[in-house]
Amino acid sequence: MTVSDSNPKPGAAILLVDDNSHGLVARRSVLEALGYRITPANSAAEALGWFEKDQYDLVITDYKMPEMDGIQLIARIRERRPATGIILLSGFVDALGFDEKSTGADIVIQKSANEINLLVRSVQRLLNRKAQRIPPRAQPARGPSKAKSTSA
């Protein structure tokens, strides 16, 4: 499988939020290598600033950050653009019982050794889902033919 086969939306814009610079750099490197355009943010407040200025196909956010956590950020994003795809990353998923319903995220991922694989698959799934939601162009209705019969 080539990168273009695995990337449903080449050049998709992703807002990546994490106050841990090492995590931010690692995830950014992987996602950029797959052809996504990444805007990094070191805090939820910085992320909201970027979110107000630009359009993003997807937001990936860490949970534990100072001042505003990932769940609070998700709530603010949902107020502004409810259809935005959101992935929440946390080392506390199991301990705090996080899931999609309790966080408002579309996908919740436990930080682990398998996190990058799960993240890449989740990004692809959400971007595919978003692409499928775009309605096809309206086709004219095809009713019965109005051509007159020439048989005698």
ABEGO torsion letter per residue (X at the ends): XBAAAABABBGBBBBBBBABAAAAAAAAAAAAAAGBBBBBBABAAAAAAAAAABBBABBBBBABBBGBBAAAAAAAAAAABAABBBBBBBAAAAAAGBBAAAAGBABBBBBBAAAAAAAAAAAAAAAAAAAAABBBBBBBBBBBBABBBABX
